[in-house]
């Protein structure tokens, strides 16, 4: 690994990175706008310029070069000496920021980017205390460039990250730089609005308040939001994300750097697919039926009540008459706890993987790319944990069957006790499944929304959404990743793992880590989960 000297400090760097990346990883706060590690380097903002020692053209002795050099465009070399802490570099930053702020509106109090705006931060840290601009500012009106995005042109610093994203990552080329000189700006091509499956990323890469998400605009101040690391449940890709929430309300999702899955990006389907969390139709209380009588038991009584009812039915009908459907939206830990309970109570019970929703075909980006040129993929399998549930079923062994075969057996009356787990954000219950469920004597349904199944159920258990639980998912490649609980389940409900932990016979507080330790004894994949590396503190 090469070693370089930054401001008289020796720094060990990764091979092949730029000086800017090396400095950021070593803890230097080097201002930059146009540079993004997922995009090509253009060196246009000029904020990251540095001084560097170079051989004198005549004597070949090393001396500080007369001109500043862009650190984002310069690769590290063994022994190179550079500095950011100099009067020349500081003067350049002041001049660049003054130029960027000449026509910038003073609308920070109403800007959604306030609190995470790098123009604010850099102006305060590196800029001038006051502006020398005396002429009227040039006003460039905001533009509606797509169904989900607004462009505030007068806030733009012309870093061109958004243009490069649509050219290099999505491959859809909707955005371009129009006009020239002091009147140049970003705009969408006529008749081609910004409307591709990855368009939300242009808001993420914008370092200022120029690109704004219509869905989030004026909803919440970012300094009030808390961030929770999670995994997107939108498809089997398993993108790492941040959940931004306040007061148990989720306001937005943002991609989290993960070099093995999604790098810096996420799709719009996952980004905007969390609205069902606040659906008023969510089931939030448990319900127990005996004949025509309906009761709402205390949450604390649920584990014992379920164990007793299921035990009675197994003793009456036998283990072969029991079946359980495990949803691909369950966490691995929840699936393991449920299967452990079923297998201990009824070793010959039939276990089933629930229906796996698939929509469309695999989408590769840039559009039309293949092989190593693919930068992002959206999978047609619209559930997060089919692989994880399959791993659990394989580890326990015993009778299993396909969902269609299970449904037919249920219609034929072959099961007297069923446990069916839903948790799908969309309607998933078919008429044949309801018909099969009505043939059973004991039906436990664990779901988020009411359906024909919950109407026929003996016991209804509310299912929490992924943001209300903790656990892990295994993506399409078999990579197991943990996610944390971001918000509390609605109206005091318990998370699935919490009551399944008691139903499986364990005492104390449920913890995903604790359950994974038990799982690792028979499933090695859960002994060490993949954790994406943290990005440098000053990178953006």
KEVOPA-368149 format. One record per residue (C-alpha): residue number from 1; x, y, z. Coordinates in nm, 2 decimals. Example, Ala and Ser with C-alpha at 12.3 -4.5 7.8 and 13.67 -1.06 7.14 Angstrom:
2
<node 1 <1.23 -0.45 0.78>> <node 2 <1.37 -0.11 0.71>> 
***
This chain:
540
<node 1 <0.00 0.00 0.00>> <node 2 <0.15 0.34 -0.10>> <node 3 <0.24 0.60 0.16>> <node 4 <0.19 0.97 0.09>> <node 5 <0.24 1.28 0.30>> <node 6 <-0.06 1.51 0.36>> <node 7 <0.00 1.83 0.55>> <node 8 <0.33 1.69 0.70>> <node 9 <0.15 1.37 0.81>> <node 10 <0.24 1.03 0.66>> <node 11 <-0.07 0.84 0.54>> <node 12 <-0.10 0.49 0.41>> <node 13 <-0.35 0.46 0.12>> <node 14 <-0.53 0.20 -0.08>> <node 15 <-0.38 0.13 -0.41>> <node 16 <-0.53 0.31 -0.71>> <node 17 <-0.74 0.57 -0.52>> <node 18 <-0.74 0.94 -0.58>> <node 19 <-0.57 1.18 -0.33>> <node 20 <-0.91 1.31 -0.24>> <node 21 <-1.03 0.96 -0.14>> <node 22 <-0.71 0.89 0.05>> <node 23 <-0.75 1.22 0.24>> <node 24 <-1.11 1.16 0.32>> <node 25 <-1.04 0.80 0.44>> <node 26 <-0.76 0.94 0.66>> <node 27 <-0.99 1.19 0.83>> <node 28 <-0.93 1.51 0.63>> <node 29 <-1.23 1.72 0.56>> <node 30 <-1.16 1.82 0.20>> <node 31 <-1.45 2.01 0.05>> <node 32 <-1.58 1.87 -0.28>> <node 33 <-1.90 1.88 -0.49>> <node 34 <-1.85 1.72 -0.83>> <node 35 <-1.66 1.41 -0.71>> <node 36 <-1.87 1.10 -0.63>> <node 37 <-1.70 0.75 -0.60>> <node 38 <-1.98 0.59 -0.81>> <node 39 <-1.94 0.84 -1.10>> <node 40 <-1.67 0.94 -1.34>> <node 41 <-1.44 1.22 -1.24>> <node 42 <-1.49 1.56 -1.41>> <node 43 <-1.30 1.79 -1.17>> <node 44 <-1.53 2.08 -1.24>> <node 45 <-1.61 2.23 -0.90>> <node 46 <-1.24 2.31 -0.82>> <node 47 <-1.30 2.30 -0.44>> <node 48 <-1.07 2.01 -0.38>> <node 49 <-0.76 2.17 -0.53>> <node 50 <-0.43 2.10 -0.35>> <node 51 <-0.07 2.19 -0.36>> <node 52 <0.17 1.92 -0.46>> <node 53 <0.55 1.88 -0.48>> <node 54 <0.67 1.81 -0.84>> <node 55 <1.01 1.79 -1.00>> <node 56 <1.15 2.13 -1.12>> <node 57 <1.17 2.12 -1.50>> <node 58 <1.54 2.21 -1.49>> <node 59 <1.69 2.10 -1.17>> <node 60 <1.45 1.80 -1.12>> <node 61 <1.45 1.89 -0.75>> <node 62 <1.11 1.85 -0.58>> <node 63 <0.93 2.18 -0.51>> <node 64 <0.58 2.30 -0.47>> <node 65 <0.41 2.34 -0.81>> <node 66 <0.31 2.69 -0.90>> <node 67 <-0.05 2.59 -0.98>> <node 68 <-0.31 2.40 -0.77>> <node 69 <-0.40 2.05 -0.88>> <node 70 <-0.74 1.87 -0.84>> <node 71 <-0.71 1.60 -0.58>> <node 72 <-1.01 1.41 -0.71>> <node 73 <-0.83 1.36 -1.05>> <node 74 <-0.49 1.27 -0.91>> <node 75 <-0.40 0.91 -0.82>> <node 76 <-0.18 0.84 -0.52>> <node 77 <0.18 0.75 -0.58>> <node 78 <0.44 0.63 -0.33>> <node 79 <0.62 0.92 -0.16>> <node 80 <0.41 1.21 -0.31>> <node 81 <0.38 1.51 -0.08>> <node 82 <0.07 1.73 -0.09>> <node 83 <-0.10 1.99 0.13>> <node 84 <-0.44 2.13 0.18>> <node 85 <-0.35 2.35 0.48>> <node 86 <-0.20 2.65 0.29>> <node 87 <-0.29 3.01 0.22>> <node 88 <-0.31 2.94 -0.16>> <node 89 <-0.56 2.65 -0.11>> <node 90 <-0.77 2.84 0.14>> <node 91 <-0.79 3.14 -0.10>> <node 92 <-0.90 2.92 -0.38>> <node 93 <-1.18 2.77 -0.17>> <node 94 <-1.30 3.12 -0.08>> <node 95 <-1.30 3.23 -0.44>> <node 96 <-1.48 2.92 -0.56>> <node 97 <-1.75 2.95 -0.29>> <node 98 <-1.80 3.32 -0.36>> <node 99 <-1.85 3.25 -0.73>> <node 100 <-2.10 2.97 -0.65>> <node 101 <-2.30 3.20 -0.41>> <node 102 <-2.31 3.50 -0.65>> <node 103 <-2.67 3.42 -0.77>> <node 104 <-2.77 3.18 -0.50>> <node 105 <-3.09 3.27 -0.32>> <node 106 <-3.09 3.32 0.05>> <node 107 <-3.37 3.07 0.11>> <node 108 <-3.21 2.83 0.36>> <node 109 <-3.50 2.87 0.61>> <node 110 <-3.74 2.71 0.35>> <node 111 <-3.50 2.48 0.18>> <node 112 <-3.55 2.10 0.24>> <node 113 <-3.18 2.05 0.21>> <node 114 <-3.11 2.28 0.51>> <node 115 <-2.93 2.08 0.77>> <node 116 <-2.76 1.85 0.53>> <node 117 <-2.66 2.10 0.26>> <node 118 <-2.29 2.11 0.18>> <node 119 <-2.31 2.46 0.04>> <node 120 <-2.42 2.58 0.38>> <node 121 <-2.15 2.39 0.56>> <node 122 <-1.87 2.49 0.32>> <node 123 <-1.97 2.85 0.31>> <node 124 <-1.96 2.87 0.68>> <node 125 <-1.63 2.68 0.72>> <node 126 <-1.43 2.79 0.41>> <node 127 <-1.61 3.09 0.26>> <node 128 <-1.61 3.46 0.31>> <node 129 <-1.80 3.62 0.59>> <node 130 <-1.99 3.85 0.35>> <node 131 <-2.06 3.87 -0.02>> <node 132 <-1.91 4.14 -0.25>> <node 133 <-2.20 4.10 -0.50>> <node 134 <-2.38 4.43 -0.55>> <node 135 <-2.58 4.36 -0.87>> <node 136 <-2.92 4.20 -0.88>> <node 137 <-2.91 3.82 -0.86>> <node 138 <-2.99 3.62 -1.17>> <node 139 <-3.31 3.43 -1.11>> <node 140 <-3.34 3.08 -1.26>> <node 141 <-3.69 2.95 -1.18>> <node 142 <-3.76 2.60 -1.05>> <node 143 <-3.86 2.33 -1.30>> <node 144 <-4.08 2.03 -1.28>> <node 145 <-3.86 1.78 -1.45>> <node 146 <-4.04 1.46 -1.36>> <node 147 <-4.33 1.30 -1.17>> <node 148 <-4.13 1.27 -0.85>> <node 149 <-3.86 1.54 -0.87>> <node 150 <-3.84 1.92 -0.87>> <node 151 <-3.53 2.11 -0.99>> <node 152 <-3.45 2.44 -0.81>> <node 153 <-3.21 2.57 -1.07>> <node 154 <-3.10 2.88 -0.88>> <node 155 <-2.96 2.66 -0.60>> <node 156 <-2.75 2.45 -0.84>> <node 157 <-2.37 2.45 -0.82>> <node 158 <-2.33 2.27 -1.16>> <node 159 <-2.15 1.97 -1.01>> <node 160 <-2.33 1.76 -1.29>> <node 161 <-2.37 1.46 -1.06>> <node 162 <-2.73 1.42 -1.17>> <node 163 <-2.65 1.44 -1.54>> <node 164 <-2.37 1.19 -1.50>> <node 165 <-2.60 0.96 -1.30>> <node 166 <-2.86 0.94 -1.58>> <node 167 <-2.58 0.88 -1.83>> <node 168 <-2.36 0.64 -1.65>> <node 169 <-2.58 0.45 -1.40>> <node 170 <-2.94 0.45 -1.53>> <node 171 <-2.84 0.49 -1.89>> <node 172 <-3.16 0.69 -1.97>> <node 173 <-2.99 1.03 -2.04>> <node 174 <-3.29 1.25 -1.95>> <node 175 <-3.08 1.53 -1.80>> <node 176 <-2.82 1.76 -1.97>> <node 177 <-2.64 2.09 -1.92>> <node 178 <-2.81 2.36 -2.13>> <node 179 <-2.69 2.71 -2.22>> <node 180 <-2.33 2.83 -2.16>> <node 181 <-2.13 3.05 -1.94>> <node 182 <-2.30 3.22 -1.64>> <node 183 <-2.64 3.11 -1.78>> <node 184 <-2.58 2.74 -1.80>> <node 185 <-2.81 2.51 -1.60>> <node 186 <-2.94 2.16 -1.57>> <node 187 <-3.26 2.06 -1.75>> <node 188 <-3.45 1.77 -1.88>> <node 189 <-3.46 1.70 -2.26>> <node 190 <-3.79 1.83 -2.41>> <node 191 <-4.05 1.55 -2.40>> <node 192 <-3.83 1.33 -2.18>> <node 193 <-3.91 1.38 -1.82>> <node 194 <-3.69 1.23 -1.55>> <node 195 <-3.89 0.91 -1.50>> <node 196 <-3.67 0.61 -1.48>> <node 197 <-3.68 0.33 -1.21>> <node 198 <-3.37 0.48 -1.04>> <node 199 <-3.45 0.85 -1.07>> <node 200 <-3.47 0.91 -0.70>> <node 201 <-3.09 0.87 -0.67>> <node 202 <-3.04 1.22 -0.84>> <node 203 <-3.18 1.37 -0.52>> <node 204 <-2.93 1.17 -0.31>> <node 205 <-2.63 1.27 -0.52>> <node 206 <-2.72 1.64 -0.53>> <node 207 <-2.49 1.80 -0.27>> <node 208 <-2.72 2.11 -0.23>> <node 209 <-3.09 2.18 -0.24>> <node 210 <-3.13 2.18 -0.61>> <node 211 <-3.29 1.84 -0.67>> <node 212 <-3.58 1.78 -0.44>> <node 213 <-3.80 1.48 -0.38>> <node 214 <-4.17 1.58 -0.42>> <node 215 <-4.27 1.31 -0.18>> <node 216 <-4.05 1.44 0.11>> <node 217 <-4.07 1.82 0.03>> <node 218 <-4.18 2.03 0.33>> <node 219 <-4.26 1.71 0.53>> <node 220 <-3.98 1.73 0.80>> <node 221 <-3.66 1.91 0.89>> <node 222 <-3.37 1.67 0.85>> <node 223 <-3.21 1.76 1.18>> <node 224 <-3.51 1.61 1.36>> <node 225 <-3.48 1.28 1.18>> <node 226 <-3.30 0.97 1.32>> <node 227 <-3.13 0.71 1.10>> <node 228 <-3.16 0.34 1.14>> <node 229 <-2.96 0.09 0.92>> <node 230 <-3.19 -0.16 0.74>> <node 231 <-3.24 -0.38 0.44>> <node 232 <-3.49 -0.29 0.17>> <node 233 <-3.77 -0.55 0.15>> <node 234 <-3.88 -0.45 -0.20>> <node 235 <-3.71 -0.73 -0.39>> <node 236 <-3.47 -1.02 -0.34>> <node 237 <-3.17 -0.79 -0.41>> <node 238 <-3.15 -0.69 -0.05>> <node 239 <-3.02 -0.33 -0.09>> <node 240 <-2.88 -0.17 0.22>> <node 241 <-3.07 0.14 0.32>> <node 242 <-3.12 0.40 0.59>> <node 243 <-3.46 0.45 0.74>> <node 244 <-3.51 0.82 0.84>> <node 245 <-3.78 0.85 1.10>> <node 246 <-3.92 1.08 1.37>> <node 247 <-4.17 1.00 1.65>> <node 248 <-4.22 0.64 1.52>> <node 249 <-4.31 0.77 1.17>> <node 250 <-4.10 0.68 0.87>> <node 251 <-4.05 0.99 0.64>> <node 252 <-3.80 0.86 0.38>> <node 253 <-3.56 0.58 0.28>> <node 254 <-3.21 0.64 0.15>> <node 255 <-2.95 0.40 0.01>> <node 256 <-2.67 0.29 0.23>> <node 257 <-2.33 0.20 0.08>> <node 258 <-2.29 -0.17 0.03>> <node 259 <-2.02 -0.28 -0.22>> <node 260 <-2.15 -0.64 -0.24>> <node 261 <-2.51 -0.55 -0.33>> <node 262 <-2.62 -0.20 -0.43>> <node 263 <-2.31 0.01 -0.40>> <node 264 <-2.45 0.37 -0.36>> <node 265 <-2.79 0.33 -0.52>> <node 266 <-3.15 0.20 -0.47>> <node 267 <-3.45 0.18 -0.70>> <node 268 <-3.77 0.39 -0.67>> <node 269 <-3.98 0.09 -0.60>> <node 270 <-3.80 0.03 -0.28>> <node 271 <-3.75 0.40 -0.20>> <node 272 <-4.12 0.48 -0.21>> <node 273 <-4.27 0.14 -0.12>> <node 274 <-4.30 0.20 0.26>> <node 275 <-4.63 0.39 0.26>> <node 276 <-4.83 0.08 0.38>> <node 277 <-4.66 0.13 0.72>> <node 278 <-4.92 0.40 0.80>> <node 279 <-5.22 0.22 0.64>> <node 280 <-5.52 0.26 0.87>> <node 281 <-5.63 -0.10 0.77>> <node 282 <-5.34 -0.26 0.96>> <node 283 <-5.42 -0.53 1.21>> <node 284 <-5.29 -0.42 1.55>> <node 285 <-5.46 -0.64 1.81>> <node 286 <-5.47 -1.02 1.85>> <node 287 <-5.81 -1.19 1.82>> <node 288 <-5.92 -1.53 1.94>> <node 289 <-6.24 -1.71 1.84>> <node 290 <-6.41 -2.01 2.01>> <node 291 <-6.73 -2.08 1.82>> <node 292 <-6.92 -1.76 1.80>> <node 293 <-6.73 -1.60 2.09>> <node 294 <-6.45 -1.34 2.00>> <node 295 <-6.20 -1.22 2.26>> <node 296 <-5.90 -0.99 2.25>> <node 297 <-5.64 -1.14 2.49>> <node 298 <-5.36 -0.96 2.65>> <node 299 <-5.03 -0.98 2.45>> <node 300 <-4.87 -1.15 2.75>> <node 301 <-5.12 -1.43 2.73>> <node 302 <-5.06 -1.51 2.36>> <node 303 <-4.77 -1.75 2.39>> <node 304 <-4.93 -1.98 2.64>> <node 305 <-5.27 -1.96 2.47>> <node 306 <-5.13 -2.05 2.12>> <node 307 <-4.92 -2.34 2.27>> <node 308 <-5.23 -2.48 2.45>> <node 309 <-5.46 -2.46 2.15>> <node 310 <-5.21 -2.61 1.91>> <node 311 <-5.12 -2.88 2.15>> <node 312 <-5.49 -2.98 2.19>> <node 313 <-5.53 -3.00 1.82>> <node 314 <-5.22 -3.21 1.76>> <node 315 <-5.33 -3.46 2.04>> <node 316 <-5.67 -3.48 1.88>> <node 317 <-5.58 -3.51 1.51>> <node 318 <-5.22 -3.62 1.50>> <node 319 <-4.90 -3.45 1.38>> <node 320 <-4.96 -3.53 1.01>> <node 321 <-5.27 -3.32 1.01>> <node 322 <-5.07 -3.00 1.09>> <node 323 <-4.93 -2.75 0.83>> <node 324 <-4.76 -2.42 0.84>> <node 325 <-4.70 -2.16 0.56>> <node 326 <-4.40 -1.95 0.61>> <node 327 <-4.40 -1.61 0.43>> <node 328 <-4.09 -1.49 0.23>> <node 329 <-4.15 -1.16 0.41>> <node 330 <-4.06 -1.32 0.75>> <node 331 <-3.72 -1.25 0.90>> <node 332 <-3.49 -1.56 0.92>> <node 333 <-3.52 -1.55 1.30>> <node 334 <-3.90 -1.55 1.30>> <node 335 <-3.91 -1.84 1.05>> <node 336 <-3.67 -2.03 1.27>> <node 337 <-3.87 -1.98 1.59>> <node 338 <-4.20 -2.08 1.42>> <node 339 <-4.05 -2.39 1.26>> <node 340 <-3.89 -2.49 1.59>> <node 341 <-4.23 -2.46 1.76>> <node 342 <-4.41 -2.66 1.49>> <node 343 <-4.15 -2.93 1.46>> <node 344 <-4.12 -2.99 1.84>> <node 345 <-4.50 -3.01 1.87>> <node 346 <-4.57 -3.20 1.55>> <node 347 <-4.25 -3.35 1.39>> <node 348 <-4.45 -3.48 1.09>> <node 349 <-4.62 -3.15 1.01>> <node 350 <-4.60 -3.02 0.66>> <node 351 <-4.41 -2.70 0.61>> <node 352 <-4.46 -2.47 0.31>> <node 353 <-4.29 -2.17 0.17>> <node 354 <-4.56 -1.91 0.10>> <node 355 <-4.62 -1.77 -0.25>> <node 356 <-4.32 -1.58 -0.39>> <node 357 <-4.45 -1.26 -0.58>> <node 358 <-4.27 -1.20 -0.91>> <node 359 <-4.34 -0.90 -1.14>> <node 360 <-4.19 -0.85 -1.48>> <node 361 <-3.83 -0.94 -1.57>> <node 362 <-3.49 -0.87 -1.44>> <node 363 <-3.38 -0.51 -1.51>> <node 364 <-3.02 -0.41 -1.56>> <node 365 <-2.87 -0.06 -1.55>> <node 366 <-2.74 0.12 -1.74>> <node 367 <-3.03 0.03 -1.97>> <node 368 <-2.92 -0.25 -2.20>> <node 369 <-2.60 -0.33 -2.01>> <node 370 <-2.48 -0.69 -1.96>> <node 371 <-2.19 -0.87 -1.78>> <node 372 <-1.94 -0.65 -1.60>> <node 373 <-2.10 -0.33 -1.74>> <node 374 <-2.41 -0.38 -1.51>> <node 375 <-2.41 -0.12 -1.24>> <node 376 <-2.74 -0.20 -1.07>> <node 377 <-3.01 -0.47 -1.09>> <node 378 <-3.38 -0.48 -1.00>> <node 379 <-3.50 -0.84 -0.95>> <node 380 <-3.85 -0.96 -1.05>> <node 381 <-3.88 -1.15 -0.72>> <node 382 <-4.06 -0.90 -0.50>> <node 383 <-3.99 -1.03 -0.15>> <node 384 <-3.68 -1.01 0.06>> <node 385 <-3.63 -1.35 0.22>> <node 386 <-3.72 -1.65 0.02>> <node 387 <-3.36 -1.78 0.05>> <node 388 <-3.36 -1.73 0.42>> <node 389 <-3.68 -1.93 0.48>> <node 390 <-3.55 -2.20 0.25>> <node 391 <-3.24 -2.23 0.46>> <node 392 <-3.44 -2.27 0.78>> <node 393 <-3.67 -2.53 0.62>> <node 394 <-3.37 -2.73 0.50>> <node 395 <-3.20 -2.71 0.84>> <node 396 <-3.50 -2.86 1.02>> <node 397 <-3.59 -3.12 0.76>> <node 398 <-3.91 -3.31 0.77>> <node 399 <-4.21 -3.30 0.53>> <node 400 <-4.24 -3.00 0.30>> <node 401 <-4.44 -2.93 -0.01>> <node 402 <-4.50 -2.66 -0.27>> <node 403 <-4.76 -2.39 -0.20>> <node 404 <-5.00 -2.50 -0.48>> <node 405 <-4.99 -2.86 -0.36>> <node 406 <-5.05 -2.75 0.00>> <node 407 <-5.35 -2.55 -0.11>> <node 408 <-5.50 -2.85 -0.30>> <node 409 <-5.45 -3.08 0.00>> <node 410 <-5.61 -2.82 0.22>> <node 411 <-5.91 -2.80 -0.01>> <node 412 <-5.93 -3.18 0.01>> <node 413 <-5.95 -3.15 0.39>> <node 414 <-5.61 -3.32 0.47>> <node 415 <-5.52 -3.07 0.74>> <node 416 <-5.69 -3.00 1.07>> <node 417 <-5.45 -2.73 1.20>> <node 418 <-5.29 -2.46 0.99>> <node 419 <-5.06 -2.17 1.07>> <node 420 <-5.04 -1.93 0.78>> <node 421 <-4.81 -1.63 0.78>> <node 422 <-4.87 -1.34 0.55>> <node 423 <-4.70 -1.00 0.59>> <node 424 <-4.73 -0.91 0.23>> <node 425 <-4.77 -0.54 0.16>> <node 426 <-5.02 -0.61 -0.12>> <node 427 <-5.33 -0.84 -0.15>> <node 428 <-5.21 -1.20 -0.17>> <node 429 <-5.49 -1.42 -0.05>> <node 430 <-5.66 -1.62 -0.33>> <node 431 <-6.00 -1.79 -0.32>> <node 432 <-5.85 -2.14 -0.32>> <node 433 <-5.64 -2.06 -0.01>> <node 434 <-5.95 -1.93 0.17>> <node 435 <-6.14 -2.24 0.07>> <node 436 <-5.86 -2.46 0.21>> <node 437 <-5.84 -2.26 0.53>> <node 438 <-6.21 -2.30 0.60>> <node 439 <-6.17 -2.68 0.59>> <node 440 <-5.94 -2.68 0.90>> <node 441 <-6.05 -2.69 1.27>> <node 442 <-5.77 -2.46 1.40>> <node 443 <-5.65 -2.18 1.18>> <node 444 <-5.38 -1.94 1.31>> <node 445 <-5.33 -1.64 1.07>> <node 446 <-5.04 -1.40 1.12>> <node 447 <-5.09 -1.10 0.88>> <node 448 <-5.08 -0.72 0.84>> <node 449 <-5.42 -0.68 0.68>> <node 450 <-5.76 -0.83 0.70>> <node 451 <-5.87 -1.08 0.44>> <node 452 <-6.07 -1.39 0.39>> <node 453 <-5.82 -1.58 0.60>> <node 454 <-5.85 -1.35 0.90>> <node 455 <-6.23 -1.38 0.88>> <node 456 <-6.20 -1.76 0.91>> <node 457 <-5.92 -1.77 1.16>> <node 458 <-5.94 -1.91 1.51>> <node 459 <-5.65 -1.70 1.62>> <node 460 <-5.54 -1.38 1.44>> <node 461 <-5.19 -1.24 1.52>> <node 462 <-5.09 -0.90 1.39>> <node 463 <-4.78 -0.91 1.17>> <node 464 <-4.54 -0.61 1.20>> <node 465 <-4.38 -0.45 0.90>> <node 466 <-4.01 -0.49 0.85>> <node 467 <-3.93 -0.14 0.98>> <node 468 <-4.11 -0.24 1.31>> <node 469 <-3.90 -0.56 1.36>> <node 470 <-3.54 -0.67 1.39>> <node 471 <-3.38 -0.97 1.23>> <node 472 <-3.21 -1.07 0.91>> <node 473 <-3.28 -1.14 0.54>> <node 474 <-3.09 -1.36 0.30>> <node 475 <-3.09 -1.20 -0.05>> <node 476 <-3.10 -1.37 -0.39>> <node 477 <-2.72 -1.45 -0.37>> <node 478 <-2.76 -1.60 -0.02>> <node 479 <-2.59 -1.30 0.16>> <node 480 <-2.74 -1.28 0.51>> <node 481 <-2.78 -0.92 0.63>> <node 482 <-2.92 -0.79 0.96>> <node 483 <-3.17 -0.50 0.99>> <node 484 <-3.27 -0.31 1.30>> <node 485 <-3.61 -0.19 1.43>> <node 486 <-3.67 0.17 1.33>> <node 487 <-4.01 0.24 1.46>> <node 488 <-4.24 0.07 1.71>> <node 489 <-4.53 -0.15 1.59>> <node 490 <-4.86 0.04 1.56>> <node 491 <-5.09 0.09 1.86>> <node 492 <-4.88 -0.11 2.10>> <node 493 <-4.87 -0.43 1.90>> <node 494 <-4.59 -0.67 1.96>> <node 495 <-4.33 -0.75 1.69>> <node 496 <-4.35 -1.10 1.53>> <node 497 <-4.02 -1.21 1.69>> <node 498 <-4.13 -1.11 2.03>> <node 499 <-4.44 -1.33 2.05>> <node 500 <-4.29 -1.61 1.84>> <node 501 <-4.00 -1.62 2.09>> <node 502 <-4.24 -1.70 2.37>> <node 503 <-4.44 -1.94 2.16>> <node 504 <-4.12 -2.13 2.08>> <node 505 <-4.07 -2.18 2.45>> <node 506 <-3.81 -1.92 2.54>> <node 507 <-3.82 -1.68 2.82>> <node 508 <-3.69 -1.32 2.86>> <node 509 <-3.65 -1.05 2.60>> <node 510 <-3.64 -1.13 2.23>> <node 511 <-3.33 -1.03 2.05>> <node 512 <-3.24 -1.10 1.69>> <node 513 <-2.87 -1.15 1.79>> <node 514 <-2.97 -1.40 2.06>> <node 515 <-3.18 -1.61 1.82>> <node 516 <-2.91 -1.60 1.56>> <node 517 <-2.66 -1.75 1.81>> <node 518 <-2.90 -2.04 1.85>> <node 519 <-2.95 -2.07 1.48>> <node 520 <-2.58 -2.07 1.41>> <node 521 <-2.54 -2.41 1.59>> <node 522 <-2.71 -2.58 1.30>> <node 523 <-2.70 -2.32 1.02>> <node 524 <-2.34 -2.19 0.98>> <node 525 <-2.45 -1.90 0.76>> <node 526 <-2.58 -1.72 1.07>> <node 527 <-2.26 -1.74 1.27>> <node 528 <-2.13 -1.42 1.11>> <node 529 <-2.36 -1.18 0.91>> <node 530 <-2.23 -0.94 0.65>> <node 531 <-2.20 -0.58 0.76>> <node 532 <-2.13 -0.32 0.49>> <node 533 <-1.82 -0.10 0.56>> <node 534 <-1.88 0.25 0.69>> <node 535 <-1.81 0.53 0.45>> <node 536 <-1.55 0.80 0.55>> <node 537 <-1.70 1.06 0.77>> <node 538 <-1.65 1.35 0.53>> <node 539 <-1.74 1.17 0.21>> <node 540 <-2.07 1.25 0.04>> 
***
